Amino acid sequence: MASIQISEERGVRYLHFDSRWIQGAMRMSRPDHLELEYTREMMFPLLLRPDAAWPASVLVIGLGAASLVKFLHRHRPAAAITVVEIRQDVIDAAGHFFRLPDDPARLSIELADGVEFVTRRGPRYDLVLIDGYDARGRVGALDTPEFYHHCRARMRADAIVATNLLTRHRGADASVQRLRAAFGDRAMALPPSTSGNVIALAVRGAPVEMSGSVLQLRARALREATGLNLAPTLGRLARSPRTMPESW
């Protein structure tokens, strides 16, 4: 198992798994800020379900530097957040170095395998965020048809799943096809970020709005409320050669 390393540069603290690949980052002056581009794009579901009371419940698979958890803990104060992390040393590092909130009333941390966790009977979630990969950028069983089917079974009506895919060596098309198979074709991928990450999304329940003008209005409101700027993502989406439906 790769060891954890912590580094700092220009006011940003980084988490590594014994390699140069960054597993997470925190700007010391803004610990709740989403420092890495892909973490910001993991919040794209907030544009698709713009109600400030959504999500009421969140499942995060893969803790890393706790960026997603801290953002939601601050900006969705009514949400109950469950984190599944397979490594105790990652949990310890998030608490010691990355200011993981100590809030057992709202935040539950479970030491478990994410694949095994979703096969259990248990509560369902409005938002599922999958951000688990090893030192070599492999997600393994977190990107399989069986896993996505089990995720869907643990999601409420109108829920959304967002998963982080690293595509340095291959594209995301096969992963999106696996998501579509599990979610009845209701899945898509955002255009690749500058780091090579692709965020893929799938939805249950009510259709989501994909009109560019509507998303731009929602993005401005979200930025005013939270500081999160998704305008660059919407710009890449508008320039994408793939035609996006108005809703899906």
C-alpha positions in Angstrom: 0.0 0.0 0.0 1.4 3.4 -1.0 2.3 5.7 2.0 0.8 9.1 2.5 2.8 12.2 1.9 2.0 15.8 2.8 3.5 18.7 1.0 3.0 22.5 0.9 3.7 25.1 -1.8 2.6 28.7 -2.0 0.0 28.4 0.7 -1.5 25.2 -0.5 -1.2 21.9 1.3 -1.3 18.7 -0.8 -2.0 15.0 -0.2 -0.1 12.4 -2.2 0.0 8.6 -2.1 3.7 8.1 -2.5 3.7 9.6 -6.0 3.6 13.0 -7.7 -0.1 12.6 -8.4 -2.2 14.9 -6.2 -4.9 13.2 -4.2 -6.2 16.3 -2.6 -5.4 20.0 -1.8 -6.3 22.7 0.7 -5.6 26.4 0.5 -4.5 27.2 4.0 -6.2 30.6 4.1 -9.5 29.1 2.7 -9.8 25.5 4.0 -13.4 25.1 2.8 -12.6 26.3 -0.7 -12.5 23.7 -3.6 -8.9 24.2 -4.6 -8.7 21.6 -7.4 -10.7 22.1 -10.6 -12.1 18.6 -10.6 -13.5 19.0 -7.1 -15.3 22.1 -8.2 -16.8 20.1 -11.1 -17.9 17.4 -8.7 -20.4 20.0 -7.4 -22.0 20.3 -10.9 -25.1 18.5 -9.5 -25.9 21.6 -7.5 -26.7 23.3 -10.8 -29.0 20.4 -11.8 -30.9 20.4 -8.6 -30.7 24.1 -7.6 -32.9 23.9 -4.5 -30.8 25.2 -1.6 -32.3 22.4 0.6 -30.9 19.8 -1.7 -29.2 17.5 -1.0 -30.5 16.4 2.3 -28.3 13.4 2.4 -24.9 12.7 0.8 -22.7 9.7 0.4 -19.0 10.4 -0.4 -16.9 7.4 -1.4 -13.2 8.3 -1.0 -12.2 11.0 1.5 -8.9 12.2 0.3 -8.2 15.7 1.7 -11.9 16.1 2.6 -12.5 18.9 0.1 -15.9 17.8 -1.0 -17.0 17.1 2.6 -15.9 20.5 3.9 -17.6 22.4 1.1 -20.9 20.6 1.6 -20.6 20.7 5.4 -20.3 24.5 5.2 -22.7 25.4 2.4 -25.4 22.7 2.9 -25.7 22.9 6.7 -28.9 20.8 6.8 -27.3 17.9 4.9 -26.3 14.7 6.6 -23.0 13.5 5.1 -21.7 9.9 5.2 -18.1 9.2 4.1 -16.8 5.8 3.2 -13.0 5.5 3.2 -11.0 2.3 2.9 -7.8 3.6 4.6 -7.6 4.6 8.3 -4.4 6.6 7.6 -6.4 8.8 5.1 -9.0 9.5 7.7 -6.3 10.4 10.2 -4.5 12.7 7.7 -7.8 14.4 6.8 -8.4 15.2 10.4 -4.8 16.2 11.3 -3.7 18.1 8.2 -6.9 19.1 6.3 -9.3 20.2 8.9 -11.9 17.5 8.5 -14.9 18.7 10.6 -15.5 17.0 13.9 -19.3 17.0 13.8 -20.8 13.5 14.5 -24.3 14.9 14.4 -24.0 15.7 10.7 -20.9 13.8 9.5 -20.4 10.1 9.7 -17.0 8.6 8.7 -17.1 4.8 8.0 -13.9 2.8 7.5 -15.0 0.4 4.8 -14.7 -0.6 1.1 -17.0 1.6 -1.0 -17.9 -1.3 -3.3 -18.9 -3.5 -0.4 -20.7 -0.6 1.4 -23.2 0.1 -1.5 -24.2 -3.6 -1.6 -25.6 -3.4 2.0 -29.1 -2.6 2.9 -29.2 0.9 4.4 -30.4 4.5 3.9 -30.7 6.1 0.5 -29.0 9.3 -0.6 -29.8 12.4 -2.6 -26.2 12.9 -3.8 -23.5 10.2 -4.3 -19.9 11.4 -4.9 -17.4 8.9 -6.0 -13.7 10.0 -5.7 -11.7 6.9 -4.9 -8.5 5.9 -6.7 -5.0 4.6 -5.9 -1.5 6.1 -6.4 -1.6 5.1 -10.0 -4.9 6.7 -10.8 -6.9 3.4 -10.9 -10.5 3.3 -9.7 -10.8 -0.5 -10.0 -14.2 -1.9 -9.0 -15.6 1.7 -8.4 -16.1 1.8 -12.2 -18.0 -1.4 -13.0 -21.6 -2.1 -14.0 -22.2 -4.0 -10.8 -21.0 -1.1 -8.6 -23.1 1.4 -10.5 -26.2 -0.8 -10.2 -25.7 -1.0 -6.5 -25.2 2.7 -6.2 -28.5 3.3 -8.0 -30.2 1.1 -5.5 -28.9 3.3 -2.6 -30.1 6.5 -4.2 -33.4 8.3 -3.6 -35.8 9.5 -6.2 -34.3 12.6 -8.0 -30.8 11.7 -6.8 -27.6 12.3 -8.7 -24.3 10.5 -8.8 -21.0 12.2 -9.8 -17.9 10.2 -10.3 -14.3 11.4 -10.9 -12.6 9.5 -13.7 -8.9 9.9 -14.6 -8.4 9.6 -18.3 -4.7 10.0 -18.9 -4.4 6.6 -20.6 -8.0 6.1 -21.9 -11.1 8.1 -22.5 -14.3 8.1 -20.4 -16.6 6.7 -23.0 -16.6 3.1 -21.6 -17.3 4.4 -18.1 -20.2 6.6 -19.3 -21.6 3.6 -21.1 -21.5 1.6 -17.9 -23.3 4.4 -16.1 -25.9 4.6 -18.9 -26.5 0.9 -18.6 -27.2 1.3 -14.8 -29.3 4.5 -15.1 -31.3 3.9 -18.3 -29.2 6.1 -20.5 -29.5 9.0 -18.2 -25.8 9.7 -17.9 -23.2 12.1 -19.4 -19.6 13.3 -19.0 -18.4 16.8 -18.6 -15.6 17.8 -21.0 -12.2 16.9 -19.6 -10.6 19.4 -17.2 -7.0 20.7 -17.7 -5.7 18.0 -15.3 -7.2 15.2 -17.3 -10.1 14.4 -14.9 -13.5 13.8 -16.3 -16.6 14.1 -14.1 -19.4 11.8 -15.2 -22.9 12.2 -14.0 -26.0 10.1 -13.8 -29.5 10.9 -12.5 -32.6 9.3 -11.2 -36.2 10.7 -11.1 -37.1 14.1 -12.5 -35.2 15.3 -15.6 -32.4 17.8 -15.1 -32.2 21.1 -17.0 -29.3 21.4 -19.4 -30.2 24.7 -21.2 -27.1 26.9 -21.3 -29.0 30.0 -20.3 -30.7 28.4 -17.3 -27.4 26.8 -16.1 -25.6 30.2 -16.4 -28.3 31.8 -14.2 -28.0 29.0 -11.7 -24.2 29.2 -11.7 -24.2 32.9 -10.9 -26.6 32.3 -8.0 -24.4 29.5 -6.7 -21.3 31.6 -6.9 -23.0 34.4 -5.0 -24.1 32.0 -2.3 -21.0 29.8 -2.0 -18.1 31.4 -4.0 -18.0 28.3 -6.3 -17.4 29.4 -9.9 -18.6 26.9 -12.4 -18.6 29.4 -15.3 -15.4 27.9 -16.8 -17.0 24.4 -16.8 -20.1 25.8 -18.5 -17.9 27.5 -21.1 -16.2 24.2 -21.9 -19.6 22.5 -22.1 -20.9 25.1 -24.5 -17.8 24.6 -26.7 -18.1 20.8 -26.6 -18.5 19.1 -30.0 -21.2 16.9 -28.5 -24.7 18.3 -28.6 -26.3 18.4 -25.2 -30.0 17.8 -24.8 -32.1 20.6 -23.2 -32.9 18.1 -20.4 -32.2 14.5 -19.7 
